[in-house]
Structure formats: structure tokens, C-alpha cells
Amino acid sequence: MEGLTSIRTRSWRLAAIALSVLLVAAFAFACGDDDDDDAGSTTTPTETSEATTTAEASGTADAGDAAYPLKVTDLLGREVEIAEKPTTVVAISPTAVELVYAVGETVVGRSSSADFPPEAQEATDVGTAYQPSFDTILSLSPDLIIADSVIQGGADYRQPLEQLGVPVIFAGAESYQDVIDGLTLVGKVFDAQENAEEVIAGIEKARDDAKAAIEGKNLSVVAMIAGRDQTLYAAKDASYVGDLLKITGIENPASSQPDAGPFPGYSTLAPEKLVEYDPQIIFTISPGSASGAPLLSTLIPNIPPFRGLQAVTSGAIVELDVELFLESPGPRIVEAFAALAAAADKAQ
């Protein structure tokens, strides 16, 4: 007679095979030309400055006005001098583009997948965030380049950008605080501090509203993504979505797991581990969805061992917007907080 251990082992092997088949089918639909499609394998993690942006202004100015030239410290801790208020700006990631428009300014050049706000699409395409065209950037004669401290913060990107002869500041987002610091930095650079402060106030309100909506519910949530190798990965606190879960008071059972796999801030999630966690809500992020790939949220309920999970039986599997939570973290964090608060109702 077959032993219990042997039966369980065979069951998990069958689950893994089923999961692999479904994910292979999903990724067969995905195309590979998006800026962030291979984010996990190509992004160089960088440490952002904990200090909020600082600036030293020379000369005199009216209260509330910036005096140029001024010096700012970007999110990589680099001190950069801005000679005059920038008017011809190239931003080479979706996050960088959104930061500029959030404080009321515009760009003449953008990365390929930067599509928000809609008017940003009028700017010249300078290539992807992972393969920007330096020749195209220079052809626009920019007086400022805004690069992404997360995507382009490593030496392979930073050094070539610094050699273009144009002031470069780095601002990106791996956390809530990065969004606040990025807005403060960009607001200072453009002498648009009041606009930046208004946006930040809205973000802080959205954060507080989400915390209030979630408070006392004792929610357990696993947020996951799937890699090209058909492996599931769970978000830790060090990821952007994990940081938002922590801020809003949601329990994340995967928070203390070791980093594993191609996605910084994520840990490999074995099927049996997800069953062990049995979260009340499952958040899924599907990078290839814009290209027609099936959503991960539609695949999870079809895996036999997952059918008894609380989140599956209660219908609390929530597909998170891939732009808000993975590809373009930034000022639209207001919408991200609202999405977390709305999802909390699904677990009731």
C-alpha cells in the first residue's frame, strides 16, 4: 500500500507539472519588447538615499523661488548642479516621466513604454529604459536627463549617461519613501516645490485612507508574480508591492523569506508553501498581460491543490495593475493604495 508521504510527494509533483503547463501557455502569448518585461533579470538593485532631497541655492531669490544655479542630491546620493531651470528634458523610464508631469512639467524625450500621462506620448521615443539610444537623446539637445535610480542606477548605465555632457539626476521607486523623495527632488529641480508638496499631500492622504480601511481586519496576503521559467515568486517587504502591504498594515507571510530568483525583493514560492500560507487574499501581477497573455489570477484557481485556499473559495484573488505595482511605480501610488483598500473588502 502506498505510504502517505509518497502520496503527498506525488500530489505536489502533479501540481508543479500542472502549474508549469499553465504558465508556459500564459507566457507563450507574451512579447518581449516591453521596457520592463525582463525587469527581474536586468535591473540592477540600488540603494536609495534615506535623506529627502536637499538643495543649496546660490544668489538671491524671492521666498518660495529657486535660485539657479542650484545643487541637488539625487536618489543615488550624487550631488548635481542645475545651472538654469530645465526646459528641454529627457526622462528615460516610465517612473521618471510620471515624476516630471506630476509636478507640472513636460518632457521632450521618453522611454518607449512611458504612456502616462497620455500627453507624454507626444515626446520623442528614445528607446527602452533598458536600452536607451544615447544618440537620440543627444539629438534632442536636452538641458537635463532624468534617469531611473532603480533601472539605470548600476555602473553599466550610470557611467555612459554621466559622460554625455548633460546634467543627469537619478530618481526611481522601489518603495513608498522613494516616491516621496523623487517628487521632492524633481519639484526642487524645476522650482515646482508647491506642486510637489500638493502631490505628496494627496499621497499621504491616500496612504492614511487605506490604512484606516484595512485597520482591524487582520488580513493575510500573498502577492505573487511568475517568471519566464514558470516559477512563482512571492513579494517580500523589500519589493515595491511588499512595502505598500507593510505600510497599510497587511500581514505578508512571505515577508521574511530569503531573496531567490531573478526578481529583487521576491522569493521563490513553492506550491506547497502557498498552501501552507493559505492567505485570505492573493494578489497577482501579470507582466505579459498587455500583450495578450492570460492573467495569473485566472490560472491560480485551476491548480488542484490551490482550489481549497481561502482566497480561491472566497473569490479574493485580485489582479493588480502591472503599471501601478511593477512597471511604473510613482505618483500614481494614490491609485495603488486605493486598490489595496478595495481588495480588503473581498476578504470579508
Stockholm file with secondary structure:
# STOCKHOLM 1.0

chainA/1-348         MEGLTSIRTRSWRLAAIALSVLLVAAFAFACGDDDDDDAGSTTTPTETSEATTTAEASGTADAGDAAYPLKVTDLLGREVEIAEKPTTVVAISPTAVELVYAVGETVVGRSSSADFPPEAQEATDVGTAYQPSFDTILSLSPDLIIADSVIQGGADYRQPLEQLGVPVIFAGAESYQDVIDGLTLVGKVFDAQENAEEVIAGIEKARDDAKAAIEGKNLSVVAMIAGRDQTLYAAKDASYVGDLLKITGIENPASSQPDAGPFPGYSTLAPEKLVEYDPQIIFTISPGSASGAPLLSTLIPNIPPFRGLQAVTSGAIVELDVELFLESPGPRIVEAFAALAAAADKAQ
#=GR chainA/1-348 SS CCCHHHHHHHHHHHHHHHHHHHHHHHHHSCCSCSTTTTHHHHCCCCCCCSSCCCEEECSCCCTTCCCSSEEEECTTSCEEEECSCCCSEEECSHHHHHHHHHTTCCCSEECTTCCCSGGGGGSEECBCSSSBCHHHHHHTCCSEEEECTTTSCSHHHHHHHHTTSSCEEECCCSSHHHHHHHHHHHHHHTTCHHHHHHHHHHHHHHHHHHHHHHTTSCCBEEEEEECTTSCEEEECTTSHHHHHHHHTTCBCTTTTSCCCSSSTTEEECCHHHHHHHCCSEEEEECTTGGGTCCCHHHHGGGSGGGTTSHHHHTTCEEECCHIIIIICCSTTHHHHHHHHHHHHGGGC
#=GC SS_cons         CCCHHHHHHHHHHHHHHHHHHHHHHHHHSCCSCSTTTTHHHHCCCCCCCSSCCCEEECSCCCTTCCCSSEEEECTTSCEEEECSCCCSEEECSHHHHHHHHHTTCCCSEECTTCCCSGGGGGSEECBCSSSBCHHHHHHTCCSEEEECTTTSCSHHHHHHHHTTSSCEEECCCSSHHHHHHHHHHHHHHTTCHHHHHHHHHHHHHHHHHHHHHHTTSCCBEEEEEECTTSCEEEECTTSHHHHHHHHTTCBCTTTTSCCCSSSTTEEECCHHHHHHHCCSEEEEECTTGGGTCCCHHHHGGGSGGGTTSHHHHTTCEEECCHIIIIICCSTTHHHHHHHHHHHHGGGC
//
